[in-house]
């Protein structure tokens, strides 16, 4: 296990190094003079050369690359071209907002998805089961932004129960903060909810058909006891596994959710800085997202061995 | 061996979703010839209208017909999704089979490259690349295609490794068959089932990815209609009219739903134990 962990961390570092190089190369591959593109149309020669100086563009490519790497190791990721704030200051702030969204989306998907899956499995083949099944396949096909917009339409525009978008920090009021968190986290969690429903259902059905459950019931155990004490425990293993494997994918979904609900997280930072051609921020955001994504996946793999002792990493 | 065709519920779903996809395809390809309108023509006397005789699904904030825009937008979505999943299929098969068949060192490097590509959420990578280089049709197809290459490559690699162990492959080798013949006659026919299922899943994913990108304003650029772009611009007028958002959402969701159902019933067909 230890040597596995060691190797995984080495791989993680290599992957991160590759991502940084890839992002660096791609930004420098943009056709034309990046300084001129950043300066915008109609900028003076002077402004262009200032930016070139600032971004170190006068140096040959490999020296720029080495400088970038040096900067990364000292925690210096450059400064925003628009606001001149250090990247290392902006990015962590936004990261918290994204993480909050992901956590609440995941919680929603468990609270709603797991019980629905249990109901469907215990009423296997009934109309209720079929309805839950149909709903879950429909929701798995709905694009995240369609769900978000229609939640806004129903809950904000029609019934005016919840605010349609925006972010209020915790200091400005707990209630206002959570009111604005509800719709985005439901939108983000809905996809994972359907996955939870389907996993819970199929895994519980399988478990209920095993010999040991039949034996337990034949020996006089009430079906409730057989369900709760035995079947449920074992059927949760694959659910938790798939659930944790999917947590990383919430990162992808958060891009669209943040855009719809004006949520000031990492992905909206990425999009807005791409649109403003603020490349140091783009670079910083991509690197942080990659790092977090890799770490989540590493944790998931370790968690996997704890949940299911049959899995062993060599 | 091809088993006898029976009318099971799975086959009915397969036929139904196939029919829905076919209908969509026909609407998107022939529709524009029947409703002879330009999707970018604006009509300021007819803004945000509800469905009526002239505009079957109403108009958007520029007075452009929603139905005709859905047809053109759906066309772009389908072209991108189809081409990028075909790209992922062909390139993925090439890498997966090369790695699986010629094995060892080359295979190791190819598969580590695939690990790198898959190590990042696709939509973020797509936003990054498309945001830098612009969302032309070719760019979108290439980016989406490349992002899904690893799915096919990994699958065909692992399948190829296990097929390689079979005696009939050994027999082919002993008979002096050339590598290409072994790959095309011995290996590819035996891994096509799961690969086709995976490709249909990629098709659904590409539809979602493309519409997500155009929703963010990074896909094919306006005034060209895209389903994601229509939903995005319609949402600013939700308080006045829902039609500009509703109909493109319905069409897009139907497309993805039928693609999902198709892949699910294909999976049941090729892998009944799943």
Interface residues (C-beta under 8 A of the other chain):
Chain A: X15 X18 X19 X23 X26 X27 X29 X30 X31 X137 X138 X140 X141 X142 X143 X144 X145 X146 X149 X150 X152 X153 X157 X248 X249 X251 X252 X255 X256 X259 X260 X267 X270 X271 X274 X275 X282 X286 X289 X290 X293 X294 X297
Chain B: X115 X116 X119 X120 X121 X122 X123 X124 X127 X128 X129 X131 X132 X133 X204 X208 X211 X212 X215 X216 X218 X228 X231 X232 X235 X238 X239 X242 X245 X249 X252 X253 X256 X257 X259 X260 X261 X264
